[in-house]
Amino acid sequence: MLKVENLHVSVEDKTILRGVDLTVNPGEFHVVMGPNGSGKSTLALTIAGHPKYRVSGGSIFFDGEDITGLGPDERAKRGIMLAFQHPHEVEGVRIMEFLQQVLAEVRGMDPVEAYDMIVEKAKELWFKEEDLHRYVNVGFSGGERKRLELLQALLIEPKLLILDEPDSGVDVDSLSVISRKIEELHQKGTAILLITHYGRILGHLDREKLRVHVMKDGRIVKTGSGELVDRIESEGFGRIFEEVGE
């Protein structure tokens, strides 16, 4: 479904990704790990179509279509969603109105039908109906922001959900509900690409389902099963890099 071929990406003339290859089939669960600065978030944002990240080589295919030159809105309509590491505040835009517009654009739902669905799904992520009339992320804690990102995913049910550091800045209770909802989406058929530099959230997920990739200096240097997470937690990235000659 997603095929990244020899991807090279630069930001402000600085090369970040240096030939990334990655294939994600429908319904799979992939995890990209690596130390800070290894290129994990750049990979996520580039797949989603962030205009700041310039593809200087290689291609991105989705459902057999070359989407390398498409904008983020067109990628979203094709079924790609990115849950941000640091969701921004949007002053003046109420959550309910924003989500109604999203459902109208992506799923063709009318506002009344969308309202009821949003309220119902929001309760599953601990949001009350009155919370939905606040401005997007304004005054929200880290956990609330990440739960709002997951609410969008539950409503859209994308083909591919990219999660950039979903466990950063999140309390234990929020991490638990976020993990459950990620599993729920995966069970419904959404392919997951989860970016993290440590395995806290992975302790809440079924590691037997995971395909794990380790990044260093803008490249994927090792790929393995969920057992690779345990090795990284016990031995660190350094040991992995030594094995692969990095």
N, C-alpha and C positions, 0 to 999 in steps of 0.2 A: 504493500500500500504506500509506504514511504520509502524512497530510495535516495540516499545522499551519496553522490559519487565524487570522489577526489575534490572535496570542497575546500576552497581557500577563501578566507574572509579577512578583510582589513577594516579598521576603525580609525578614522583620521590619519590615514596613511601608515598606520601601524598594523602589521600582519599579526592576526590572532590565531586563526585556524590554518593548518598547514597540510591539507590533504586528508580530510575526514571521509571515511566510507561507513555507511550505516544503513541497514535494511530493517524495517519494521513491518511485519505482516499483520493483517487484520486480527484484532483481538489479543495481540501479544502485549507483554508487560516488560519494558526495557528500563534499565536504570543506568544513568551515566554518572560515574563518580570520579573524583580527582581532587587534588589540592586546590586551594584558591589560586586563581590566575591561570588555570590549565585550559580554559576555553569552554567550559561547560555552559555557562549562561550565554555566551556568544553563539554557540550552536543552537540553543533553544530559540533565541531571539531571531536568528537568521532564518530558521525553518518557518517561524511565524511571519516573517516578512518585515521586520523592523527596518525602516529606511536608513537608519544610522549605520547599519552593517552592510558593507559593500562586498559583493561576491566578485572576487578577482579571478576565480578559476573553479571549474567543476559545475555540477548541476544538482538541482533538487527536483525529484519527481514525486507526484502524489496521484495515486490511482492511474498510473501510466501517463500522466500529463506532466510536461515540463513546466513547473511553476516558478522557476528561478527568477523570472522577470515580473511576476505578479505582485500586486500590493497586498497588504495585510487584510484588507476587507474582502478581496477576492479569495484569498486563502481561507478565511473564516467561512465564507459561503460554501466552500468545498468540503468543510468539515474539520478544519484545524483550529484548535483553541489553545491559547497560551495563558496559563495562570501565573501571574507575575510574582517575582520574588519580593518586590517592594511596590505593592499596588498604590497608585497615586490618589490623593484626595481630589475630588472634583466638586468644587464649591458651586452651588447654584443648581446642581443636577440631582434630583431626588432618586433614590434607589429604585423605587417602584416604576417611575417614568422611564428610567434607563433600561430596566429589565423588560418592560413592555415593548420598548422600541427594539431591543435585541430579538425578542421572540417574533415580532412582526417581520423583521428583516430576514431572520434565519429560518423561521418555521412557518411564516405566513399566518400567524395567529392574530385574531382581533383583540383589542385591548381588554374587553370584559372577560373573555375566556382566559387571556394571559394573566389577568389580575388574580383570579381564583387559583390558578396553578402556582403562581409565584408565592402566594400566602401559604399554600399547603406545603410546598417544598421548603420554604424558609423555616417553618417550624422544625423540620428535621435537622436543621443546622442552628437551632436555638435562637432564631430571630423571631420576635413578636411582630404582629402586623404594624404596630406603630413605629417599629424600627425601620420599616421599609419606606417611611416618609422622611427619613433623614437624608442629608446630602451624602453622596457616594464617598465612603471612607473618612469623612470629616469627623474628627474626634474619636475614631475607631482605634482599638488596641490592635496589636499584631495578630492575635488570634481571630478577632472579628474580621479583619481584612482578608485573612486567608480563608475564613469560612464563607465570606461573600464571594470570593473567587470560585470556591467549590459550588456555591449555589448557582452561579452562572453555568457551570459545567453540567450540573444536574438538570437544569432547564433545557439546555441545548442538546445534551447527549451527543457530543462531537464524535466523529470517526476516530480522531487522534487528539488526545489531551496531553499537552506538554506542561509539566509542573516544574517550575523553576524554584528550587529550595523551599518546598511547601512546609518544611519544619522549622525554618528560621524565624525567630521572634514569636514562637507559639508556645503557650502554656500546655501543660500535660493533658488537661481535659479537652482543649481544642484539638490537640494532636490526635487524640483518640477518635473523636468524631470525624475529623478530616480523613483519617486512615480508613475508617469504615466506609465513608462515602466514595473514596477512591476505589476500594474493593468492589463496592456496589456498581459503580460505573463500568469497571472492568468486567464484571460478571454479566453485564448487559451487552457487552460486545465492543466497548470503547477500547481502542489500543492506547496504552499509557507509555509516555516517555518521561521518566522522573529524573530530575537533576538534583544531586545532593553531593556534599563533600564528606558527610559522615552518616552513619547508619541508624540514627535515632528513629526516624520514621519507619525504616525497614524492619524494625523489631515488631511493628504492628501489622506487617504484611506477610503473606504466605511466600516464603523465599523459594519454594519449589517452582513457582511460576515465573521467577525472574530470570532475565537475561541481562547480565551485568557487563558494562564496558568501563574501562579505566582510561582516563585521559591524562596526558602530560604534554605541556608545551604545544597545545593546539592539535594534537593527534590522539587517536585511540590506539593505545599501545597493548592492551590486553582485553580479551572478552572471555567470559565464563558464565557459570551458573550462579545461583544464589549463594553457594558456598563461598564464592569469592568475597562476599560481604563480610563473612566471619573472619576470613584471613586478613582483610584490611583492618578490621576492628582490633584484631589481636596482634598483628605484626606491623601495621602501618603501610602507607603507600611505598615507602622506601624499599622495603623488601621485594615488593612486586616489581618495581622499576629495575632493581638489580637483576632479577630473573630474566627480564626481557632485554637486558643490556642498555637500559636508558640511564 
